[in-house]
Amino acid sequence: MNKEEKKMFLEVLKSNDLYKFALDRAENDEQRRKISAFAEDIFLQLAENSIPLKKVMEENPEKVAEAAKNFISKINK
């Protein structure tokens, strides 16, 4: 993930209401920094790990739809 992508993802995180709420509830600046660092790390890891999935979905939408359909059918049984 390049710098621009990281910046974009962090902007998405910073606009998230739950993230803002967690920061507002922090008792002090140190807690705020810890929450922010943890959330940023997790969010960027999730975003980075989802990039290959997005590529697979774009390249093989029919196969992904079929796999999802089969998975949902198994859950509903």
PASEBA-1860 file (N, C-alpha, C; in nm, 3 decimals):
! residues 77
1> MNKEEKKM> 0.087/-0.117/0.000/0.000/0.000/0.000/0.091/0.123/0.000 ~ 0.063/0.215/-0.091/0.146/0.335/-0.099/0.095/0.444/-0.004 ~ 0.170/0.553/0.003/0.138/0.662/0.097/0.000/0.722/0.070 ~ -0.033/0.739/-0.056/-0.162/0.799/-0.091/-0.279/0.710/-0.046 ~ -0.263/0.579/-0.066/-0.368/0.486/-0.023/-0.382/0.488/0.129 ~ -0.269/0.487/0.199/-0.274/0.493/0.345/-0.344/0.620/0.392 ~ -0.309/0.731/0.328/-0.370/0.859/0.365/-0.521/0.854/0.344 ~ -0.563/0.799/0.231/-0.706/0.789/0.200/-0.778/0.702/0.305
9> FLEVLKSN> -0.720/0.586/0.337/-0.783/0.498/0.434/-0.789/0.562/0.573 ~ -0.684/0.635/0.610/-0.684/0.700/0.742/-0.789/0.811/0.747 ~ -0.813/0.877/0.636/-0.920/0.978/0.631/-1.056/0.912/0.652 ~ -1.074/0.795/0.594/-1.199/0.721/0.613/-1.215/0.686/0.761 ~ -1.108/0.637/0.821/-1.113/0.602/0.964/-1.147/0.724/1.048 ~ -1.081/0.835/1.020/-1.101/0.955/1.101/-1.242/1.012/1.089 ~ -1.313/0.976/0.985/-1.450/1.023/0.970/-1.552/0.927/1.033 ~ -1.503/0.814/1.083/-1.590/0.713/1.142/-1.640/0.758/1.279
17> DLYKFALD> -1.771/0.751/1.299/-1.832/0.796/1.425/-1.787/0.714/1.546 ~ -1.773/0.584/1.529/-1.731/0.500/1.641/-1.587/0.534/1.682 ~ -1.502/0.558/1.586/-1.363/0.599/1.612/-1.361/0.732/1.688 ~ -1.439/0.827/1.641/-1.446/0.958/1.708/-1.498/0.943/1.851 ~ -1.599/0.859/1.867/-1.657/0.835/1.999/-1.553/0.777/2.094 ~ -1.476/0.680/2.045/-1.372/0.618/2.129/-1.268/0.720/2.171 ~ -1.230/0.807/2.080/-1.132/0.911/2.114/-1.190/1.011/2.214 ~ -1.315/1.045/2.196/-1.380/1.139/2.288/-1.392/1.081/2.429
25> RAENDEQR> -1.406/0.951/2.440/-1.421/0.886/2.570/-1.288/0.863/2.642 ~ -1.178/0.882/2.573/-1.047/0.862/2.635/-1.028/0.961/2.750 ~ -0.964/0.912/2.855/-0.947/0.994/2.974/-0.838/1.099/2.962 ~ -0.738/1.071/2.876/-0.628/1.166/2.861/-0.562/1.151/2.723 ~ -0.464/1.236/2.697/-0.398/1.234/2.566/-0.324/1.104/2.540 ~ -0.266/1.046/2.643/-0.193/0.920/2.625/-0.288/0.810/2.581 ~ -0.404/0.801/2.645/-0.504/0.702/2.604/-0.551/0.729/2.461 ~ -0.572/0.856/2.430/-0.615/0.894/2.295/-0.513/0.849/2.191
33> RKISAFAE> -0.385/0.868/2.220/-0.279/0.827/2.128/-0.277/0.675/2.111 ~ -0.295/0.603/2.222/-0.296/0.456/2.215/-0.414/0.406/2.133 ~ -0.529/0.462/2.158/-0.649/0.423/2.083/-0.630/0.452/1.935 ~ -0.580/0.570/1.905/-0.559/0.610/1.767/-0.458/0.519/1.697 ~ -0.346/0.492/1.763/-0.243/0.407/1.702/-0.296/0.266/1.678 ~ -0.368/0.212/1.777/-0.424/0.078/1.763/-0.525/0.072/1.650 ~ -0.617/0.167/1.648/-0.722/0.169/1.545/-0.662/0.187/1.406 ~ -0.564/0.276/1.394/-0.500/0.298/1.263/-0.431/0.172/1.216
41> DIFLQLAE> -0.359/0.106/1.305/-0.287/-0.016/1.268/-0.384/-0.124/1.221 ~ -0.487/-0.149/1.298/-0.585/-0.252/1.263/-0.657/-0.216/1.133 ~ -0.700/-0.091/1.121/-0.774/-0.048/1.003/-0.689/-0.061/0.876 ~ -0.563/-0.020/0.884/-0.475/-0.030/0.768/-0.447/-0.176/0.732 ~ -0.433/-0.261/0.833/-0.412/-0.403/0.805/-0.534/-0.464/0.736 ~ -0.652/-0.430/0.785/-0.774/-0.480/0.722/-0.786/-0.431/0.578 ~ -0.758/-0.304/0.558/-0.766/-0.247/0.423/-0.664/-0.314/0.331 ~ -0.543/-0.330/0.380/-0.439/-0.391/0.297/-0.470/-0.536/0.265
49> NSIPLKKV> -0.524/-0.608/0.361/-0.558/-0.748/0.338/-0.681/-0.766/0.249 ~ -0.762/-0.663/0.237/-0.880/-0.674/0.151/-0.851/-0.639/0.005 ~ -0.738/-0.578/-0.022/-0.704/-0.541/-0.161/-0.698/-0.663/-0.252 ~ -0.631/-0.773/-0.214/-0.633/-0.891/-0.302/-0.774/-0.947/-0.323 ~ -0.856/-0.943/-0.219/-0.994/-0.990/-0.231/-1.071/-0.906/-0.332 ~ -1.051/-0.776/-0.326/-1.118/-0.686/-0.421/-1.076/-0.722/-0.565 ~ -0.949/-0.750/-0.584/-0.899/-0.785/-0.717/-0.963/-0.914/-0.767 ~ -0.971/-1.013/-0.678/-1.034/-1.141/-0.715/-1.180/-1.118/-0.752
57> MEENPEKV> -1.249/-1.036/-0.674/-1.390/-1.009/-0.701/-1.409/-0.936/-0.834 ~ -1.319/-0.845/-0.865/-1.329/-0.772/-0.992/-1.299/-0.861/-1.111 ~ -1.203/-0.952/-1.095/-1.163/-1.038/-1.205/-1.256/-1.158/-1.226 ~ -1.324/-1.202/-1.120/-1.408/-1.321/-1.128/-1.542/-1.301/-1.057 ~ -1.621/-1.203/-1.098/-1.745/-1.176/-1.025/-1.844/-1.293/-1.025 ~ -1.849/-1.368/-1.135/-1.942/-1.480/-1.141/-1.904/-1.590/-1.042 ~ -1.776/-1.621/-1.035/-1.729/-1.726/-0.943/-1.751/-1.684/-0.799 ~ -1.725/-1.557/-0.769/-1.745/-1.507/-0.633/-1.893/-1.512/-0.596
65> AEAAKNFI> -1.979/-1.474/-0.690/-2.123/-1.478/-0.665/-2.170/-1.621/-0.642 ~ -2.120/-1.714/-0.719/-2.157/-1.854/-0.702/-2.110/-1.907/-0.566 ~ -1.987/-1.874/-0.529/-1.934/-1.917/-0.399/-2.016/-1.857/-0.285 ~ -2.054/-1.732/-0.298/-2.135/-1.665/-0.194/-2.272/-1.731/-0.185 ~ -2.330/-1.761/-0.300/-2.462/-1.826/-0.304/-2.456/-1.961/-0.234 ~ -2.353/-2.039/-0.263/-2.338/-2.171/-0.200/-2.316/-2.158/-0.050 ~ -2.239/-2.060/-0.010/-2.213/-2.039/0.132/-2.340/-1.999/0.206 ~ -2.417/-1.909/0.147/-2.541/-1.865/0.208/-2.640/-1.981/0.217
73> SKINK> -2.645/-2.064/0.114/-2.735/-2.180/0.116/-2.700/-2.274/0.232 ~ -2.571/-2.295/0.258/-2.529/-2.381/0.367/-2.565/-2.322/0.502 ~ -2.556/-2.190/0.514/-2.588/-2.124/0.641/-2.737/-2.135/0.672 ~ -2.819/-2.123/0.570/-2.965/-2.124/0.588/-3.022/-2.263/0.615 ~ -2.943/-2.368/0.604/-2.994/-2.504/0.627/-3.001/-2.536/0.772
END
